[in-house]
Amino acid sequence: MNQVKIAHKNITSIIEDVFEHTDKQRAVVVYDTNSTLSNLLYSAYKLALPDATFINFDATDSQDILEIFNALEALDFVALIQSTNFRLNAFRIRVELFKLKIKVIEHPHLSRMSEDEIPTYIDSLLYDKEYYRGVGYALKSKIDKAGSAVIESDGEFLFYDSSFESAKLNIGDYSIMPNSGGQFPIGEVFTESKDLEALHGRVKISVFSNTSYKTNKPQTPAILIIEKGKVIATENTTPAFDEVLELIREGEGEILVRELGFGLNRAFSKTKIVSDTGTYERMCGVHLSLGRKHGMYAKPGIKRGEGKFHVDVFVDITTVKLDDEVIFKNEAWIV
């Protein structure tokens, strides 16, 4: 089966099982032709939504695009296929469409993916409703009740001696959310420690986000040494990783560890990697954020949205324990 056919099948699973889109609702697909992956997704959406309005972003006047958007009604559907990221002056596309109760799926930064990574990206779009919602809600329930956690990464241990903030879900169920949609591929449950200073230990990092928002996988995993929720030392880092860490130190005075992300997307792993960090963030495993910025949770002394940096780093994960229960082992969630 060629990649367009696989993408068509996977996109259909999203349209039907995530967005519950029907022929009674209108659909608009905005695309560009500036990358192999954007062209491939355009072809797949043509098969999945043959009656949709298709707009070539670079060949269409901004005002004409806005007029098409303004003619949409609540529960209509918009897909954005973007080699980089579409901008319409002051019109923040997803935000403004959400205000109109439009369902929106975004595929941004497609040009960051190499030709070799395209099959992995296409596989990541498959929506397994039973898996994402079953594991997602089970993880949230366990996180919200847990009083501690231990993250093991190839013999190193990171300890959370605290309960956690109410976990947020990115699993394709928008039934209790104000807006329907967001960036795809999906698959994540995330939280952070209620007491940021209760985090301590050592953790191996197999992949990190570099200064170009691309993933970087060093030959040997780096080790972060963490005390009271801050990175105080490192081992086995590379110049590229040191550059990222130094930028955070210079900008914020310290390197705070905030987000604890549990990725669910089985198309991505420690070895199956794509170049765009925002896409790879869904990898089946654990990621952390470095820096003060994490707008989902307010903390004493840190206002919501404060901070310059939110840098994702990906754990060379072995096991995850919440309290005394192992919930991740052998590259899979067991909940």
C-alpha positions as CSV (number, residue, x, y, z in Angstrom):
1,M,0.0,0.0,0.0
2,N,1.5,3.4,-1.0
3,Q,1.8,6.3,1.5
4,V,-1.1,8.2,0.1
5,K,-3.4,5.3,0.7
6,I,-2.1,4.8,4.2
7,A,-2.5,8.5,4.9
8,H,-6.0,8.4,3.5
9,K,-7.0,5.5,5.8
10,N,-5.4,7.2,8.9
11,I,-6.9,10.6,8.2
12,T,-10.3,9.0,7.7
13,S,-10.0,7.5,11.2
14,I,-9.4,11.0,12.6
15,I,-12.2,12.6,10.6
16,E,-14.7,10.0,11.7
17,D,-13.6,9.0,15.2
18,V,-12.1,12.2,16.5
19,F,-14.1,14.9,14.8
20,E,-17.3,12.9,14.0
21,H,-17.5,14.9,10.8
22,T,-20.4,14.1,8.5
23,D,-21.6,15.1,5.0
24,K,-24.0,17.5,6.6
25,Q,-21.2,19.7,7.7
26,R,-18.9,21.7,5.4
27,A,-15.1,21.1,5.3
28,V,-12.3,23.4,4.2
29,V,-8.7,22.2,3.6
30,V,-6.0,24.9,3.4
31,Y,-2.7,23.5,2.1
32,D,0.6,24.4,0.5
33,T,2.8,22.6,-1.9
34,N,6.2,23.4,-0.3
35,S,7.2,20.0,1.0
36,T,6.8,16.4,0.1
37,L,4.7,15.7,3.2
38,S,2.3,18.6,2.6
39,N,1.7,17.3,-1.0
40,L,1.1,13.8,0.3
41,L,-1.4,15.0,3.0
42,Y,-3.1,17.1,0.4
43,S,-3.7,14.1,-1.8
44,A,-4.9,12.1,1.2
45,Y,-7.4,14.7,2.2
46,K,-8.7,14.9,-1.4
47,L,-9.6,11.2,-1.0
48,A,-11.0,11.5,2.5
49,L,-13.0,14.7,1.9
50,P,-13.8,14.9,-1.8
51,D,-16.6,17.5,-1.3
52,A,-14.4,19.9,0.7
53,T,-13.3,23.3,-0.4
54,F,-9.5,23.1,-1.1
55,I,-7.4,26.3,-0.8
56,N,-3.8,26.7,-1.9
57,F,-2.6,29.1,0.7
58,D,0.2,30.6,-1.4
59,A,-2.0,31.1,-4.4
60,T,-5.0,32.6,-2.7
61,D,-5.5,36.2,-1.4
62,S,-5.7,36.4,2.4
63,Q,-9.1,38.2,2.2
64,D,-10.5,35.5,0.1
65,I,-9.5,32.9,2.6
66,L,-11.0,34.9,5.4
67,E,-14.3,35.2,3.6
68,I,-14.4,31.4,3.2
69,F,-13.7,31.0,6.9
70,N,-16.4,33.6,7.8
71,A,-19.0,31.7,5.8
72,L,-18.5,28.6,8.0
73,E,-20.9,27.6,10.7
74,A,-20.5,25.9,14.1
75,L,-19.3,22.3,13.8
76,D,-17.9,22.7,10.3
77,F,-14.3,21.4,9.8
78,V,-11.0,23.0,8.8
79,A,-7.8,21.2,8.1
80,L,-4.5,23.2,7.9
81,I,-1.7,21.4,6.0
82,Q,1.4,23.6,6.6
83,S,5.0,23.1,5.6
84,T,5.8,25.9,8.1
85,N,3.0,27.7,9.8
86,F,0.2,29.7,8.1
87,R,-0.4,33.3,9.2
88,L,-3.1,35.7,8.2
89,N,-2.0,39.1,9.6
90,A,-3.8,39.6,13.0
91,F,-6.1,36.6,12.3
92,R,-4.9,33.8,14.5
93,I,-6.4,31.0,12.5
94,R,-7.0,28.3,15.0
95,V,-8.0,30.7,17.8
96,E,-10.4,32.6,15.7
97,L,-12.0,29.5,14.2
98,F,-12.4,28.0,17.7
99,K,-14.3,31.2,18.7
100,L,-16.8,30.3,15.9
101,K,-17.0,26.7,17.2
102,I,-15.3,25.3,14.1
103,K,-13.4,22.0,14.4
104,V,-9.8,22.5,13.4
105,I,-6.9,20.1,12.7
106,E,-3.4,21.4,12.2
107,H,-0.5,19.7,10.6
108,P,2.3,22.3,11.1
109,H,6.0,22.4,10.3
110,L,5.8,19.5,7.9
111,S,9.0,20.7,6.1
112,R,11.0,19.8,9.2
113,M,10.4,16.1,8.5
114,S,12.9,14.4,6.2
115,E,11.9,12.0,3.4
116,D,12.9,9.0,5.5
117,E,10.6,10.2,8.3
118,I,7.5,10.4,6.2
119,P,6.3,6.8,6.8
120,T,6.6,7.3,10.5
121,Y,4.7,10.5,10.4
122,I,1.9,8.9,8.4
123,D,1.7,5.9,10.8
124,S,1.4,8.4,13.7
125,L,-1.9,9.7,12.3
126,L,-3.8,6.5,12.8
127,Y,-6.4,7.0,15.5
128,D,-7.0,4.0,17.7
129,K,-10.0,5.2,19.7
130,E,-10.0,2.3,22.2
131,Y,-6.3,2.6,22.9
132,Y,-6.0,6.4,23.2
133,R,-9.1,6.9,25.3
134,G,-8.7,3.7,27.4
135,V,-5.0,4.3,28.3
136,G,-5.5,8.1,28.4
137,Y,-8.2,8.2,31.0
138,A,-6.6,5.4,33.0
139,L,-3.4,7.3,33.2
140,K,-5.1,10.5,34.2
141,S,-7.0,8.7,37.0
142,K,-3.8,7.2,38.3
143,I,-1.8,10.4,38.0
144,D,-4.5,12.4,39.8
145,K,-4.5,10.0,42.7
146,A,-0.7,9.4,43.0
147,G,1.4,10.7,45.8
148,S,4.8,10.0,44.2
149,A,6.5,8.7,41.1
150,V,9.8,7.2,40.1
151,I,11.2,7.4,36.5
152,E,13.9,4.9,35.7
153,S,16.1,5.5,32.7
154,D,18.6,2.7,32.1
155,G,19.8,2.5,35.7
156,E,19.3,6.1,36.7
157,F,16.4,7.2,38.9
158,L,14.4,10.4,39.1
159,F,12.1,10.8,42.1
160,Y,8.9,12.8,42.4
161,D,8.2,13.1,46.2
162,S,5.0,14.9,45.6
163,S,1.4,14.5,44.3
164,F,0.7,15.9,40.8
165,E,-1.4,18.6,39.2
166,S,-4.6,17.5,37.6
167,A,-3.5,15.7,34.4
168,K,-4.4,17.2,31.0
169,L,-5.4,15.0,28.1
170,N,-4.5,15.1,24.4
171,I,-6.2,11.9,23.2
172,G,-8.7,13.0,20.6
173,D,-11.8,13.3,22.9
174,Y,-13.1,16.8,22.8
175,S,-16.5,16.1,24.4
176,I,-15.8,17.9,27.6
177,M,-13.5,20.6,26.1
178,P,-14.5,24.1,24.9
179,N,-12.8,23.6,21.6
180,S,-12.5,20.7,19.1
181,G,-9.1,20.1,17.6
182,G,-5.5,21.1,17.7
183,Q,-2.1,20.0,16.4
184,F,-1.9,16.4,15.0
185,P,-0.6,13.8,15.5
186,I,-1.8,13.4,19.0
187,G,-1.4,11.1,22.0
188,E,-0.3,12.6,25.4
189,V,-1.2,12.9,29.0
190,F,0.7,15.5,30.9
191,T,1.0,17.0,34.4
192,E,3.7,18.4,36.7
193,S,4.6,18.1,40.3
194,K,2.5,20.2,42.7
195,D,5.7,20.9,44.5
196,L,8.4,21.6,41.9
197,E,11.1,21.3,44.5
198,A,10.1,17.7,45.4
199,L,11.9,16.5,42.2
200,H,15.4,15.1,42.6
201,G,17.7,12.4,41.2
202,R,19.3,11.6,37.9
203,V,17.7,11.0,34.4
204,K,19.1,10.0,31.1
205,I,18.0,12.0,28.1
206,S,18.1,10.2,24.7
207,V,16.7,13.0,22.6
208,F,16.4,16.8,23.1
209,S,15.0,19.8,21.3
210,N,17.7,22.0,19.8
211,T,17.6,25.7,19.1
212,S,15.9,25.2,15.8
213,Y,13.0,23.3,17.4
214,K,14.3,20.1,15.9
215,T,15.0,16.8,17.7
216,N,18.7,16.0,18.3
217,K,19.7,12.4,19.3
218,P,23.3,12.2,20.6
219,Q,25.2,8.9,20.3
220,T,25.3,8.6,24.1
221,P,22.4,9.7,26.3
222,A,23.1,12.8,28.4
223,I,22.5,12.7,32.1
224,L,20.8,15.5,34.0
225,I,21.4,15.7,37.8
226,I,18.4,17.4,39.5
227,E,18.0,18.7,43.0
228,K,15.0,20.6,44.3
229,G,13.5,20.6,40.8
230,K,16.5,22.3,39.1
231,V,19.2,20.9,36.9
232,I,22.4,21.4,38.9
233,A,24.9,19.4,36.9
234,T,25.2,17.2,33.8
235,E,27.2,14.3,32.4
236,N,27.8,13.2,28.8
237,T,26.3,16.2,27.2
238,T,27.2,17.4,23.7
239,P,28.0,21.0,22.5
240,A,24.5,21.2,21.0
241,F,22.8,20.2,24.3
242,D,25.1,22.5,26.3
243,E,24.1,25.4,24.0
244,V,20.4,24.8,24.9
245,L,21.1,24.5,28.6
246,E,23.2,27.7,28.6
247,L,20.5,29.6,26.8
248,I,18.0,28.7,29.6
249,R,20.5,29.6,32.3
250,E,21.3,33.0,30.7
251,G,17.6,33.8,30.1
252,E,16.2,32.6,33.4
253,G,19.1,32.2,35.8
254,E,18.5,28.5,36.5
255,I,17.1,25.4,34.7
256,L,13.8,24.5,36.2
257,V,12.1,21.2,35.4
258,R,8.4,21.5,35.0
259,E,6.2,19.3,32.6
260,L,6.0,15.6,33.1
261,G,4.6,14.3,29.8
262,F,3.4,10.7,29.2
263,G,3.4,10.2,25.4
264,L,1.0,7.6,24.0
265,N,1.7,7.6,20.2
266,R,3.2,4.2,19.4
267,A,4.4,5.3,16.0
268,F,7.2,7.2,17.8
269,S,9.8,5.7,20.2
270,K,13.4,6.1,21.4
271,T,14.4,4.8,18.0
272,K,11.6,5.9,15.7
273,I,12.1,9.6,15.6
274,V,11.0,12.6,13.5
275,S,12.8,15.9,13.3
276,D,9.9,18.2,14.4
277,T,9.9,18.4,18.2
278,G,6.2,19.3,18.5
279,T,5.4,16.1,16.5
280,Y,7.8,13.8,18.3
281,E,6.5,15.1,21.7
282,R,3.8,12.4,21.4
283,M,6.3,9.6,21.4
284,C,5.4,6.5,23.5
285,G,7.4,7.2,26.6
286,V,8.2,10.2,28.9
287,H,9.3,13.7,28.2
288,L,10.2,16.6,30.5
289,S,10.3,20.3,30.0
290,L,13.2,22.5,31.0
291,G,12.6,26.2,31.8
292,R,10.0,28.2,33.7
293,K,7.4,28.3,30.9
294,H,4.4,26.0,31.3
295,G,1.2,27.9,30.8
296,M,-1.1,25.1,31.9
297,Y,-0.2,25.3,35.6
298,A,0.3,28.3,37.8
299,K,2.8,28.0,40.7
300,P,3.7,30.2,43.6
301,G,6.2,32.7,42.4
302,I,5.6,31.8,38.7
303,K,2.7,33.5,37.0
304,R,0.8,31.5,34.4
305,G,2.5,32.0,31.1
306,E,5.7,33.4,32.7
307,G,9.1,32.3,31.5
308,K,11.0,32.4,28.3
309,F,11.8,28.7,27.8
310,H,9.9,25.4,27.5
311,V,12.4,23.0,26.0
312,D,11.3,19.3,25.6
313,V,13.7,16.6,26.5
314,F,13.0,12.9,26.1
315,V,13.8,10.3,28.7
316,D,15.8,7.1,27.8
317,I,12.9,5.4,29.5
318,T,13.0,2.0,31.2
319,T,10.1,2.0,33.7
320,V,7.6,4.4,35.3
321,K,6.1,3.9,38.7
322,L,3.3,5.8,40.3
323,D,3.4,5.2,44.0
324,D,4.3,1.4,44.0
325,E,2.7,0.5,40.7
326,V,4.7,0.0,37.5
327,I,2.7,1.7,34.7
328,F,5.3,1.7,31.9
329,K,7.6,-1.2,31.0
330,N,9.0,-2.8,27.8
331,E,8.2,0.3,25.7
332,A,4.5,0.3,26.6
333,W,1.9,1.6,29.1
334,I,0.4,-1.1,31.3
335,V,-2.7,0.4,32.8
